[in-house]
Amino acid sequence: MPNVPGSWPARWTVWRKLSLNTWREPDDPTIYGWLDIDVGPLLDWLQRRSEASGVKCTLTHAVTRSIALTFRRHPEANVLVRGHRIWQRRDVDVFHQVAMPVDGGRDADLSGATVRHADTKRVEDIARELRDGALAVREKRDGEMASTRSLFMKLPGWLLRPILKLTGWLTYRLNLRLPTIPRDPFGGVMVTSIGMLGIRVAFAPIVTFSRAPIVIVVGQVEDRPAVREGRVVARPMCTLTASIDHRVLDGYQAGKLAASIKTLLESPEMLDAEP
């Protein structure tokens, strides 16, 4: 069974072939962008959805749904680099970073939970799955991921880097499914929220060993001036930032993804559309 089910694309562009043979792993081909979203209608919609479902639905869950739908509509963005070629993912999986309090809560470690087939799940399903997944992470009940974290903690620092490189080479370059290693644990995109920390805007680095070429950061919601029908009014706004591996996405593709995500979040009833 392969680690990442999928297939090789049938067609290539000249730029894609050039970029894959210009840079190595995403140490420097990272591009950045941000998107300001008027979340007024979305916050009301999330409140209604939370009351109807009995599970708290947040902005992060809506962002996850919008990304998943966008990836389903634009599968050319749901990819990873294998060697010097692009591998198109079959499944739309979204990874979420989860803070794990350590040292009595004086510090925090990072792990995460992945929503598999996120394009097939409603916002409340995503919220419920992430709530349970985050709890499992913090209680170290997340199966193979917990075992992998425990193993890495025991390894000396000088050995960890070659182990990570070897594991990545086997599971992504050769696409082998290894025992005790979670299958494609980071999916095609990583999402993290900093709004709860009171941070408006920040950019996150691409985690090289994750093979996820896009990292989305959800900032704090705050009232900001906006122009509506020729007048300046206060609107609840949220900034999404993206760090993107330029080997797999260019400005044209990123623009299509941004337009899709913005439309879905500012017209939240569209989040219920079937992909």
N, C-alpha and C positions, 0 to 999 in steps of 0.2 A: 504494500500500500504506500503510495507516495506521501511525502510530508506535506506538499502543497498541491492538491489536485488542480489541473489546468492544462493548457496547451500553448504551443508557440503561435504567435500571430502569423497570419498568412502574408501580410504586407509590411514593409518598412518604409520610413522616410529617410532621406539622405541625412537630415540633421540627427535623427535617432541613432543611426549607425556611427556618425561622427562623434556624437557625445559619448556613446558607450565606449569608444576607443580613445577618447581624450582624457577622461578622468578615471581614477580608481574608485574605491568606495567613497561615499559622500563625506569626505573630509573638507572639501571646499566647493563643490558645485551646488551649494545650497542657495536658493532664492527665497525671498521673504515678501509677505504681503499682508494687508489687513483689510477688514471689511466691517463697516459700521452698520449695525442692524437696528431699526426701530422695532423694539420688542413689546410695544404697548399692546397690540392685539394678541400677540403670542402669550404674554403673561396672563391675560384674561382667559384665553383658551386653555392654558395649562392648569389654571385654577379650577375651571369647570371639569377638565379631564381628571384631575386629582380627586375631586369630590365624587365623581361618578364611578371611578375605579377603586377608590379606597387606598391607593398607593400614591405617594407624593411624586408628582411629575415636575421636573425642573428644566431649566433652560438647557442644561447639558444633555438631557435625554432628547429634547427636541432637536438639538444640533446633531446628535448621533443619528437620529431618524433622517434628517435632511441630507446628511452626508451619505448615508446608506442608499437612499433613493437616487441621489445624484450619481453615485458609483454604478448603480444598476443601469441608469440611463446612459452613462458614459463609461463603459467597461474599459476603455483604453487608459483610464486613470487608475484602475484597480490592478496594479502590476507590482512586480519587483524585478531587480536586476539579478540575473544569473550569469556570472562571468561577464561577457561583453554583449549579452543579448537581453531582451525584455521577455519576461514570462508573465502572461496574463492570468490572473487569478480566476478561478471558477466561482469562489464563494466571496460574499461581501461580509468580512469580519472586521469589527472595530474594537480596538484595545483602549482601555481607560486606565489611567494611572490612579492608584489608590495609596494614600498615605497610611503608614503603619506606625502608630506611636511606639517608641522604645524608650528605655531608660526612665520608666515611670512617667512617660509623657513629656519629658524634657527635650526630647528629640523625636525625629520621625524618619523612617525608612520608606522607600518607594517600592511598590510592587504594582500589580494591576489585575484587571479582570477583562476578559474578552467576550463581547457579544457576537456569537456566531450567527451567520445568516441574518444580519441586522436589517436587511432590506425586506424581510418577510415579517417583521415584528412591529406592532404598534408602539406608540410612545410609552403607554402604561406597561407593556410587556418588557420593554427595554429598561424602564425604571425598576420594575420588580426584579429582573434578572441582575441588574447592577447592584441593587440593594443587597440581595442574597450573596452575590459574588464578592462584594466588598467585605461583608461580614465573614465569609469563609476565608478570605485573605488574612484579615486581622486575627482570626482565630486559628490560622495555619491549618485550615481544613480543605485547601484548594488542590488536593491531590498531587499530581506530578509537578505543578509549579512550586508547591511548598517543599517537595523533596529536592527539586533543583536548587532552590534558594539555600536550603540547608547544606547541600553539597558545596556550593560556591562559598559559603561562609567558612567552611573548613579548609578550603584550598589556600595555600600561601599566595600572596600577591604576585610573585614572580611567575607562578604557574597558571594563574587565572587567564592572562591574556592569550597564551598559546592554546589553552583549552577552549576559550571562546572562539578563536579563529578556526580551530579544527572542527568544533561543533557546527559553526556556521557554514563551513565548506562542505561538510557532509550533508546537512539538512537542507541547505538552500542551493549551493552550487551543484551538488549531485542529486538533490531532491529526495534524500533517503529519510525514511521514518525510523528514528532511533528509539529504542526502549528507554524508559524513564525520562525522556525529554518530551514536553508537551508538543503536540502537533501545531506547527506554525503559530506560536503563542501570541504574536503581536498583530496578526492580521495585516490589512492593507493600509491602515491609517491609525494614528494614535491621537486620542483626545484627552486633554487635561483641563481642569477648571481652576482658575485662580481668583474668580470673583468672590468666593467665600473668604478669601484672605484679604479682601479689600483692595486688590490690585486691578487697575483699569486696563493696562496693556503690558504684555510681555511676550517675548519670542522664546520658544523652546528649541533646544538643539535636536537634530536628528540623531537617534540612537543607532549607531552603525550596525551593531550585531542584531538589531531587531528586524532589519530588512524592510521596515515600513518607511516608504519614501515621503510620507506627509505627516506632519505633526500639527494639530489644531489646538489652539489655546483659547478658552472662553473667559473673557474678562468680566469685570464687575458691571452690573447694571446701574446707571446713574442718569439723572436728568441732565440733558444738554440742549443747547439751542439748536433748532432745526427750522428750515424754511418750509412752510406748508401753505400753498395757495397764495404765495407772495408775502406771507407774514412770518415773522420769527416767533416761534412758540417753543415751550419746553416739552421735550419728549423723552421717555425712558429709552436710552440707547445702550447697546452693548457692542464692544469691539471684539471680533474674532481675528486672531492672527494665524498665519500659516508659515511653516518652514517646509520647503519643498526641494526634493532632489531634482535638480535641473536636467539630469540625464534622462529622466522619464517623463517630465512635464515641462512644457514651455509656456510662454505668456498667453498664447492663443488658447491652449487647453485650460490653463488656470482661470482665464477670463470666463470660459463657459461654465466651469465648476462654480465659480464665485456667483455668477448670475443665477444659477439654479438654486444654490443654497440660500441666497438672499430672498429670492422669490418665495421659496417654501417657508422660510421663517417669518416673513412679513405677511404672508397669506396662510396662516397655520391650518386652515381647513384643508389645504392641499396635502398636508402631512398624512392624511388618511387615504390618499390616493394609492391605488395598487401600482407597484412598479411595472 
